[in-house]
Amino acid sequence: MENGRRAHAAIAGWACTTLCLVSYTAAFSHGASLSACSDMMPRHLRVQLHSSNNNYVTVHTNVSFYLPGDKVPVTVRSTRDYMGFMLQARRVSNNEIAGTFIFLPPGSKLLTCFEDGDTVTHSDKSLKRNLSFVWKAPDQPIGDIRFFISIVQSYFVYWAKIESAVVAQGGQN
């Protein structure tokens, strides 16, 4: 009888551990965690960071400057498929997240890091390649901005904070 209880406890412990790990990994299949807001680093187990200089992803805008309140198209282009991402606009002056995203492609969703809709992340594990977004600048001046994206190719491989060219705030004195 004692062996039966021990075996049952061992199976229950294994099942709990397995379910906990499965729920932990499944959580990231529906988007980045809020814990990634500040440094844009995935919180997966045993991930391998690759240099952001040797990546296959680029972030483009079709404008070199914007005015407060403007809507700025942002395109993420990739030569390879990836599963997850996190996209933000940040002020050049102090690296603070700025503005909100108002248009998202399928397979993505808004995330609130500091203000509603200031970050976009994936909403599923579907393979992604080229994505288009629209970012809305705050109504008050915030200075020059840059877009940053972190890409998760697989559970173990990612690139963090790939950056766009600077988009200058126009109309400054």
Disulfide bonds with the S-S distance in Angstrom:
Cys37-Cys113 1.98
